[in-house]
Amino acid sequence: MLHRIAILIISIFAIPLSATTNPGIQQLEKVLHDRDKYVSAKEHRIDSLKSILKHQWDVKQKLECYDELYREYLTFRFDSAIAYLD
């Protein structure tokens, strides 16, 4: 019984240590740290597509622009993507 408790205690302390040295966790932390940069770039692409859409009169090009907007929103805000799909 004491052996099992010792293994449990060691496991509890070993898991957080191994998580901080895991390269996947470090990469995830870096991405989360740079989240604002990624969000800003995505919003800029969406705003530029919306601006193009306002001045687009050709139906085929307008449809292509809506498709691009849908793809941008799909990974960013799914509910907005569905609105453009409709």
Phi and psi restraints in degrees (range 20) as a CNS / XPLOR table:
assign (resid 1 and name C) (resid 2 and name N)
       (resid 2 and name CA) (resid 2 and name C) 1.0 -63.0 20.0 2
assign (resid 2 and name N) (resid 2 and name CA)
       (resid 2 and name C) (resid 3 and name N) 1.0 -34.6 20.0 2
assign (resid 2 and name C) (resid 3 and name N)
       (resid 3 and name CA) (resid 3 and name C) 1.0 -63.6 20.0 2
assign (resid 3 and name N) (resid 3 and name CA)
       (resid 3 and name C) (resid 4 and name N) 1.0 -43.2 20.0 2
assign (resid 3 and name C) (resid 4 and name N)
       (resid 4 and name CA) (resid 4 and name C) 1.0 -65.7 20.0 2
assign (resid 4 and name N) (resid 4 and name CA)
       (resid 4 and name C) (resid 5 and name N) 1.0 -40.0 20.0 2
assign (resid 4 and name C) (resid 5 and name N)
       (resid 5 and name CA) (resid 5 and name C) 1.0 -64.9 20.0 2
assign (resid 5 and name N) (resid 5 and name CA)
       (resid 5 and name C) (resid 6 and name N) 1.0 -40.8 20.0 2
assign (resid 5 and name C) (resid 6 and name N)
       (resid 6 and name CA) (resid 6 and name C) 1.0 -63.3 20.0 2
assign (resid 6 and name N) (resid 6 and name CA)
       (resid 6 and name C) (resid 7 and name N) 1.0 -41.6 20.0 2
assign (resid 6 and name C) (resid 7 and name N)
       (resid 7 and name CA) (resid 7 and name C) 1.0 -64.7 20.0 2
assign (resid 7 and name N) (resid 7 and name CA)
       (resid 7 and name C) (resid 8 and name N) 1.0 -40.8 20.0 2
assign (resid 7 and name C) (resid 8 and name N)
       (resid 8 and name CA) (resid 8 and name C) 1.0 -62.6 20.0 2
assign (resid 8 and name N) (resid 8 and name CA)
       (resid 8 and name C) (resid 9 and name N) 1.0 -45.3 20.0 2
assign (resid 8 and name C) (resid 9 and name N)
       (resid 9 and name CA) (resid 9 and name C) 1.0 -65.1 20.0 2
assign (resid 9 and name N) (resid 9 and name CA)
       (resid 9 and name C) (resid 10 and name N) 1.0 -43.2 20.0 2
assign (resid 9 and name C) (resid 10 and name N)
       (resid 10 and name CA) (resid 10 and name C) 1.0 -63.2 20.0 2
assign (resid 10 and name N) (resid 10 and name CA)
       (resid 10 and name C) (resid 11 and name N) 1.0 -40.7 20.0 2
assign (resid 10 and name C) (resid 11 and name N)
       (resid 11 and name CA) (resid 11 and name C) 1.0 -64.0 20.0 2
assign (resid 11 and name N) (resid 11 and name CA)
       (resid 11 and name C) (resid 12 and name N) 1.0 -40.7 20.0 2
assign (resid 11 and name C) (resid 12 and name N)
       (resid 12 and name CA) (resid 12 and name C) 1.0 -61.2 20.0 2
assign (resid 12 and name N) (resid 12 and name CA)
       (resid 12 and name C) (resid 13 and name N) 1.0 -40.7 20.0 2
assign (resid 12 and name C) (resid 13 and name N)
       (resid 13 and name CA) (resid 13 and name C) 1.0 -82.4 20.0 2
assign (resid 13 and name N) (resid 13 and name CA)
       (resid 13 and name C) (resid 14 and name N) 1.0 -24.3 20.0 2
assign (resid 13 and name C) (resid 14 and name N)
       (resid 14 and name CA) (resid 14 and name C) 1.0 -78.7 20.0 2
assign (resid 14 and name N) (resid 14 and name CA)
       (resid 14 and name C) (resid 15 and name N) 1.0 -31.8 20.0 2
assign (resid 14 and name C) (resid 15 and name N)
       (resid 15 and name CA) (resid 15 and name C) 1.0 -63.0 20.0 2
assign (resid 15 and name N) (resid 15 and name CA)
       (resid 15 and name C) (resid 16 and name N) 1.0 -48.3 20.0 2
assign (resid 15 and name C) (resid 16 and name N)
       (resid 16 and name CA) (resid 16 and name C) 1.0 -64.5 20.0 2
assign (resid 16 and name N) (resid 16 and name CA)
       (resid 16 and name C) (resid 17 and name N) 1.0 -33.4 20.0 2
assign (resid 16 and name C) (resid 17 and name N)
       (resid 17 and name CA) (resid 17 and name C) 1.0 -66.4 20.0 2
assign (resid 17 and name N) (resid 17 and name CA)
       (resid 17 and name C) (resid 18 and name N) 1.0 -42.0 20.0 2
assign (resid 17 and name C) (resid 18 and name N)
       (resid 18 and name CA) (resid 18 and name C) 1.0 -71.4 20.0 2
assign (resid 18 and name N) (resid 18 and name CA)
       (resid 18 and name C) (resid 19 and name N) 1.0 -29.1 20.0 2
assign (resid 18 and name C) (resid 19 and name N)
       (resid 19 and name CA) (resid 19 and name C) 1.0 -69.1 20.0 2
assign (resid 19 and name N) (resid 19 and name CA)
       (resid 19 and name C) (resid 20 and name N) 1.0 -34.3 20.0 2
assign (resid 19 and name C) (resid 20 and name N)
       (resid 20 and name CA) (resid 20 and name C) 1.0 -76.8 20.0 2
assign (resid 20 and name N) (resid 20 and name CA)
       (resid 20 and name C) (resid 21 and name N) 1.0 -22.3 20.0 2
assign (resid 20 and name C) (resid 21 and name N)
       (resid 21 and name CA) (resid 21 and name C) 1.0 -94.9 20.0 2
assign (resid 21 and name N) (resid 21 and name CA)
       (resid 21 and name C) (resid 22 and name N) 1.0 -5.6 20.0 2
assign (resid 21 and name C) (resid 22 and name N)
       (resid 22 and name CA) (resid 22 and name C) 1.0 -72.0 20.0 2
assign (resid 22 and name N) (resid 22 and name CA)
       (resid 22 and name C) (resid 23 and name N) 1.0 125.3 20.0 2
assign (resid 22 and name C) (resid 23 and name N)
       (resid 23 and name CA) (resid 23 and name C) 1.0 -62.0 20.0 2
assign (resid 23 and name N) (resid 23 and name CA)
       (resid 23 and name C) (resid 24 and name N) 1.0 -30.9 20.0 2
assign (resid 23 and name C) (resid 24 and name N)
       (resid 24 and name CA) (resid 24 and name C) 1.0 -64.7 20.0 2
assign (resid 24 and name N) (resid 24 and name CA)
       (resid 24 and name C) (resid 25 and name N) 1.0 -39.9 20.0 2
assign (resid 24 and name C) (resid 25 and name N)
       (resid 25 and name CA) (resid 25 and name C) 1.0 -67.1 20.0 2
assign (resid 25 and name N) (resid 25 and name CA)
       (resid 25 and name C) (resid 26 and name N) 1.0 -41.1 20.0 2
assign (resid 25 and name C) (resid 26 and name N)
       (resid 26 and name CA) (resid 26 and name C) 1.0 -63.9 20.0 2
assign (resid 26 and name N) (resid 26 and name CA)
       (resid 26 and name C) (resid 27 and name N) 1.0 -39.7 20.0 2
assign (resid 26 and name C) (resid 27 and name N)
       (resid 27 and name CA) (resid 27 and name C) 1.0 -66.1 20.0 2
assign (resid 27 and name N) (resid 27 and name CA)
       (resid 27 and name C) (resid 28 and name N) 1.0 -41.5 20.0 2
assign (resid 27 and name C) (resid 28 and name N)
       (resid 28 and name CA) (resid 28 and name C) 1.0 -62.2 20.0 2
assign (resid 28 and name N) (resid 28 and name CA)
       (resid 28 and name C) (resid 29 and name N) 1.0 -42.1 20.0 2
assign (resid 28 and name C) (resid 29 and name N)
       (resid 29 and name CA) (resid 29 and name C) 1.0 -63.3 20.0 2
assign (resid 29 and name N) (resid 29 and name CA)
       (resid 29 and name C) (resid 30 and name N) 1.0 -37.7 20.0 2
assign (resid 29 and name C) (resid 30 and name N)
       (resid 30 and name CA) (resid 30 and name C) 1.0 -65.6 20.0 2
assign (resid 30 and name N) (resid 30 and name CA)
       (resid 30 and name C) (resid 31 and name N) 1.0 -43.5 20.0 2
assign (resid 30 and name C) (resid 31 and name N)
       (resid 31 and name CA) (resid 31 and name C) 1.0 -63.4 20.0 2
assign (resid 31 and name N) (resid 31 and name CA)
       (resid 31 and name C) (resid 32 and name N) 1.0 -42.9 20.0 2
assign (resid 31 and name C) (resid 32 and name N)
       (resid 32 and name CA) (resid 32 and name C) 1.0 -64.8 20.0 2
assign (resid 32 and name N) (resid 32 and name CA)
       (resid 32 and name C) (resid 33 and name N) 1.0 -35.2 20.0 2
assign (resid 32 and name C) (resid 33 and name N)
       (resid 33 and name CA) (resid 33 and name C) 1.0 -65.4 20.0 2
assign (resid 33 and name N) (resid 33 and name CA)
       (resid 33 and name C) (resid 34 and name N) 1.0 -37.5 20.0 2
assign (resid 33 and name C) (resid 34 and name N)
       (resid 34 and name CA) (resid 34 and name C) 1.0 -92.7 20.0 2
assign (resid 34 and name N) (resid 34 and name CA)
       (resid 34 and name C) (resid 35 and name N) 1.0 15.4 20.0 2
assign (resid 34 and name C) (resid 35 and name N)
       (resid 35 and name CA) (resid 35 and name C) 1.0 -55.6 20.0 2
assign (resid 35 and name N) (resid 35 and name CA)
       (resid 35 and name C) (resid 36 and name N) 1.0 -43.3 20.0 2
assign (resid 35 and name C) (resid 36 and name N)
       (resid 36 and name CA) (resid 36 and name C) 1.0 -60.5 20.0 2
assign (resid 36 and name N) (resid 36 and name CA)
       (resid 36 and name C) (resid 37 and name N) 1.0 -36.8 20.0 2
assign (resid 36 and name C) (resid 37 and name N)
       (resid 37 and name CA) (resid 37 and name C) 1.0 -65.0 20.0 2
assign (resid 37 and name N) (resid 37 and name CA)
       (resid 37 and name C) (resid 38 and name N) 1.0 -43.5 20.0 2
assign (resid 37 and name C) (resid 38 and name N)
       (resid 38 and name CA) (resid 38 and name C) 1.0 -66.9 20.0 2
assign (resid 38 and name N) (resid 38 and name CA)
       (resid 38 and name C) (resid 39 and name N) 1.0 -41.0 20.0 2
assign (resid 38 and name C) (resid 39 and name N)
       (resid 39 and name CA) (resid 39 and name C) 1.0 -64.8 20.0 2
assign (resid 39 and name N) (resid 39 and name CA)
       (resid 39 and name C) (resid 40 and name N) 1.0 -41.8 20.0 2
assign (resid 39 and name C) (resid 40 and name N)
       (resid 40 and name CA) (resid 40 and name C) 1.0 -63.2 20.0 2
assign (resid 40 and name N) (resid 40 and name CA)
       (resid 40 and name C) (resid 41 and name N) 1.0 -42.8 20.0 2
assign (resid 40 and name C) (resid 41 and name N)
       (resid 41 and name CA) (resid 41 and name C) 1.0 -64.6 20.0 2
assign (resid 41 and name N) (resid 41 and name CA)
       (resid 41 and name C) (resid 42 and name N) 1.0 -41.3 20.0 2
assign (resid 41 and name C) (resid 42 and name N)
       (resid 42 and name CA) (resid 42 and name C) 1.0 -65.0 20.0 2
assign (resid 42 and name N) (resid 42 and name CA)
       (resid 42 and name C) (resid 43 and name N) 1.0 -44.0 20.0 2
assign (resid 42 and name C) (resid 43 and name N)
       (resid 43 and name CA) (resid 43 and name C) 1.0 -63.6 20.0 2
assign (resid 43 and name N) (resid 43 and name CA)
       (resid 43 and name C) (resid 44 and name N) 1.0 -36.4 20.0 2
assign (resid 43 and name C) (resid 44 and name N)
       (resid 44 and name CA) (resid 44 and name C) 1.0 -64.3 20.0 2
assign (resid 44 and name N) (resid 44 and name CA)
       (resid 44 and name C) (resid 45 and name N) 1.0 -43.6 20.0 2
assign (resid 44 and name C) (resid 45 and name N)
       (resid 45 and name CA) (resid 45 and name C) 1.0 -62.7 20.0 2
assign (resid 45 and name N) (resid 45 and name CA)
       (resid 45 and name C) (resid 46 and name N) 1.0 -41.3 20.0 2
assign (resid 45 and name C) (resid 46 and name N)
       (resid 46 and name CA) (resid 46 and name C) 1.0 -65.5 20.0 2
assign (resid 46 and name N) (resid 46 and name CA)
       (resid 46 and name C) (resid 47 and name N) 1.0 -44.0 20.0 2
assign (resid 46 and name C) (resid 47 and name N)
       (resid 47 and name CA) (resid 47 and name C) 1.0 -63.8 20.0 2
assign (resid 47 and name N) (resid 47 and name CA)
       (resid 47 and name C) (resid 48 and name N) 1.0 -38.2 20.0 2
assign (resid 47 and name C) (resid 48 and name N)
       (resid 48 and name CA) (resid 48 and name C) 1.0 -68.3 20.0 2
assign (resid 48 and name N) (resid 48 and name CA)
       (resid 48 and name C) (resid 49 and name N) 1.0 -37.0 20.0 2
assign (resid 48 and name C) (resid 49 and name N)
       (resid 49 and name CA) (resid 49 and name C) 1.0 -65.3 20.0 2
assign (resid 49 and name N) (resid 49 and name CA)
       (resid 49 and name C) (resid 50 and name N) 1.0 -40.5 20.0 2
assign (resid 49 and name C) (resid 50 and name N)
       (resid 50 and name CA) (resid 50 and name C) 1.0 -63.6 20.0 2
assign (resid 50 and name N) (resid 50 and name CA)
       (resid 50 and name C) (resid 51 and name N) 1.0 -38.1 20.0 2
assign (resid 50 and name C) (resid 51 and name N)
       (resid 51 and name CA) (resid 51 and name C) 1.0 -65.6 20.0 2
assign (resid 51 and name N) (resid 51 and name CA)
       (resid 51 and name C) (resid 52 and name N) 1.0 -42.6 20.0 2
assign (resid 51 and name C) (resid 52 and name N)
       (resid 52 and name CA) (resid 52 and name C) 1.0 -62.3 20.0 2
assign (resid 52 and name N) (resid 52 and name CA)
       (resid 52 and name C) (resid 53 and name N) 1.0 -40.4 20.0 2
assign (resid 52 and name C) (resid 53 and name N)
       (resid 53 and name CA) (resid 53 and name C) 1.0 -63.1 20.0 2
assign (resid 53 and name N) (resid 53 and name CA)
       (resid 53 and name C) (resid 54 and name N) 1.0 -35.6 20.0 2
assign (resid 53 and name C) (resid 54 and name N)
       (resid 54 and name CA) (resid 54 and name C) 1.0 -63.2 20.0 2
assign (resid 54 and name N) (resid 54 and name CA)
       (resid 54 and name C) (resid 55 and name N) 1.0 -32.7 20.0 2
assign (resid 54 and name C) (resid 55 and name N)
       (resid 55 and name CA) (resid 55 and name C) 1.0 -103.3 20.0 2
assign (resid 55 and name N) (resid 55 and name CA)
       (resid 55 and name C) (resid 56 and name N) 1.0 11.1 20.0 2
assign (resid 55 and name C) (resid 56 and name N)
       (resid 56 and name CA) (resid 56 and name C) 1.0 -97.1 20.0 2
assign (resid 56 and name N) (resid 56 and name CA)
       (resid 56 and name C) (resid 57 and name N) 1.0 126.4 20.0 2
assign (resid 56 and name C) (resid 57 and name N)
       (resid 57 and name CA) (resid 57 and name C) 1.0 -110.0 20.0 2
assign (resid 57 and name N) (resid 57 and name CA)
       (resid 57 and name C) (resid 58 and name N) 1.0 -24.9 20.0 2
assign (resid 57 and name C) (resid 58 and name N)
       (resid 58 and name CA) (resid 58 and name C) 1.0 -70.1 20.0 2
assign (resid 58 and name N) (resid 58 and name CA)
       (resid 58 and name C) (resid 59 and name N) 1.0 126.6 20.0 2
assign (resid 58 and name C) (resid 59 and name N)
       (resid 59 and name CA) (resid 59 and name C) 1.0 -63.7 20.0 2
assign (resid 59 and name N) (resid 59 and name CA)
       (resid 59 and name C) (resid 60 and name N) 1.0 -43.0 20.0 2
assign (resid 59 and name C) (resid 60 and name N)
       (resid 60 and name CA) (resid 60 and name C) 1.0 -64.1 20.0 2
assign (resid 60 and name N) (resid 60 and name CA)
       (resid 60 and name C) (resid 61 and name N) 1.0 -44.3 20.0 2
assign (resid 60 and name C) (resid 61 and name N)
       (resid 61 and name CA) (resid 61 and name C) 1.0 -67.4 20.0 2
assign (resid 61 and name N) (resid 61 and name CA)
       (resid 61 and name C) (resid 62 and name N) 1.0 -35.5 20.0 2
assign (resid 61 and name C) (resid 62 and name N)
       (resid 62 and name CA) (resid 62 and name C) 1.0 -64.0 20.0 2
assign (resid 62 and name N) (resid 62 and name CA)
       (resid 62 and name C) (resid 63 and name N) 1.0 -42.4 20.0 2
assign (resid 62 and name C) (resid 63 and name N)
       (resid 63 and name CA) (resid 63 and name C) 1.0 -63.7 20.0 2
assign (resid 63 and name N) (resid 63 and name CA)
       (resid 63 and name C) (resid 64 and name N) 1.0 -40.6 20.0 2
assign (resid 63 and name C) (resid 64 and name N)
       (resid 64 and name CA) (resid 64 and name C) 1.0 -63.7 20.0 2
assign (resid 64 and name N) (resid 64 and name CA)
       (resid 64 and name C) (resid 65 and name N) 1.0 -38.0 20.0 2
assign (resid 64 and name C) (resid 65 and name N)
       (resid 65 and name CA) (resid 65 and name C) 1.0 -66.8 20.0 2
assign (resid 65 and name N) (resid 65 and name CA)
       (resid 65 and name C) (resid 66 and name N) 1.0 -41.7 20.0 2
assign (resid 65 and name C) (resid 66 and name N)
       (resid 66 and name CA) (resid 66 and name C) 1.0 -61.6 20.0 2
assign (resid 66 and name N) (resid 66 and name CA)
       (resid 66 and name C) (resid 67 and name N) 1.0 -37.8 20.0 2
assign (resid 66 and name C) (resid 67 and name N)
       (resid 67 and name CA) (resid 67 and name C) 1.0 -64.3 20.0 2
assign (resid 67 and name N) (resid 67 and name CA)
       (resid 67 and name C) (resid 68 and name N) 1.0 -43.5 20.0 2
assign (resid 67 and name C) (resid 68 and name N)
       (resid 68 and name CA) (resid 68 and name C) 1.0 -63.7 20.0 2
assign (resid 68 and name N) (resid 68 and name CA)
       (resid 68 and name C) (resid 69 and name N) 1.0 -41.1 20.0 2
assign (resid 68 and name C) (resid 69 and name N)
       (resid 69 and name CA) (resid 69 and name C) 1.0 -62.1 20.0 2
assign (resid 69 and name N) (resid 69 and name CA)
       (resid 69 and name C) (resid 70 and name N) 1.0 -42.0 20.0 2
assign (resid 69 and name C) (resid 70 and name N)
       (resid 70 and name CA) (resid 70 and name C) 1.0 -59.4 20.0 2
assign (resid 70 and name N) (resid 70 and name CA)
       (resid 70 and name C) (resid 71 and name N) 1.0 -45.1 20.0 2
assign (resid 70 and name C) (resid 71 and name N)
       (resid 71 and name CA) (resid 71 and name C) 1.0 -65.0 20.0 2
assign (resid 71 and name N) (resid 71 and name CA)
       (resid 71 and name C) (resid 72 and name N) 1.0 -38.2 20.0 2
assign (resid 71 and name C) (resid 72 and name N)
       (resid 72 and name CA) (resid 72 and name C) 1.0 -65.7 20.0 2
assign (resid 72 and name N) (resid 72 and name CA)
       (resid 72 and name C) (resid 73 and name N) 1.0 -44.5 20.0 2
assign (resid 72 and name C) (resid 73 and name N)
       (resid 73 and name CA) (resid 73 and name C) 1.0 -71.8 20.0 2
assign (resid 73 and name N) (resid 73 and name CA)
       (resid 73 and name C) (resid 74 and name N) 1.0 -26.6 20.0 2
assign (resid 73 and name C) (resid 74 and name N)
       (resid 74 and name CA) (resid 74 and name C) 1.0 -57.4 20.0 2
assign (resid 74 and name N) (resid 74 and name CA)
       (resid 74 and name C) (resid 75 and name N) 1.0 -43.0 20.0 2
assign (resid 74 and name C) (resid 75 and name N)
       (resid 75 and name CA) (resid 75 and name C) 1.0 -90.9 20.0 2
assign (resid 75 and name N) (resid 75 and name CA)
       (resid 75 and name C) (resid 76 and name N) 1.0 -5.9 20.0 2
assign (resid 75 and name C) (resid 76 and name N)
       (resid 76 and name CA) (resid 76 and name C) 1.0 -104.9 20.0 2
assign (resid 76 and name N) (resid 76 and name CA)
       (resid 76 and name C) (resid 77 and name N) 1.0 -56.1 20.0 2
assign (resid 76 and name C) (resid 77 and name N)
       (resid 77 and name CA) (resid 77 and name C) 1.0 -142.2 20.0 2
assign (resid 77 and name N) (resid 77 and name CA)
       (resid 77 and name C) (resid 78 and name N) 1.0 103.4 20.0 2
assign (resid 77 and name C) (resid 78 and name N)
       (resid 78 and name CA) (resid 78 and name C) 1.0 -62.7 20.0 2
assign (resid 78 and name N) (resid 78 and name CA)
       (resid 78 and name C) (resid 79 and name N) 1.0 -38.0 20.0 2
assign (resid 78 and name C) (resid 79 and name N)
       (resid 79 and name CA) (resid 79 and name C) 1.0 -65.0 20.0 2
assign (resid 79 and name N) (resid 79 and name CA)
       (resid 79 and name C) (resid 80 and name N) 1.0 -34.4 20.0 2
assign (resid 79 and name C) (resid 80 and name N)
       (resid 80 and name CA) (resid 80 and name C) 1.0 -70.1 20.0 2
assign (resid 80 and name N) (resid 80 and name CA)
       (resid 80 and name C) (resid 81 and name N) 1.0 -34.4 20.0 2
assign (resid 80 and name C) (resid 81 and name N)
       (resid 81 and name CA) (resid 81 and name C) 1.0 -62.2 20.0 2
assign (resid 81 and name N) (resid 81 and name CA)
       (resid 81 and name C) (resid 82 and name N) 1.0 -41.9 20.0 2
assign (resid 81 and name C) (resid 82 and name N)
       (resid 82 and name CA) (resid 82 and name C) 1.0 -65.0 20.0 2
assign (resid 82 and name N) (resid 82 and name CA)
       (resid 82 and name C) (resid 83 and name N) 1.0 -36.8 20.0 2
assign (resid 82 and name C) (resid 83 and name N)
       (resid 83 and name CA) (resid 83 and name C) 1.0 -62.1 20.0 2
assign (resid 83 and name N) (resid 83 and name CA)
       (resid 83 and name C) (resid 84 and name N) 1.0 -41.1 20.0 2
assign (resid 83 and name C) (resid 84 and name N)
       (resid 84 and name CA) (resid 84 and name C) 1.0 -72.9 20.0 2
assign (resid 84 and name N) (resid 84 and name CA)
       (resid 84 and name C) (resid 85 and name N) 1.0 -28.6 20.0 2
assign (resid 84 and name C) (resid 85 and name N)
       (resid 85 and name CA) (resid 85 and name C) 1.0 -66.4 20.0 2
assign (resid 85 and name N) (resid 85 and name CA)
       (resid 85 and name C) (resid 86 and name N) 1.0 -40.6 20.0 2
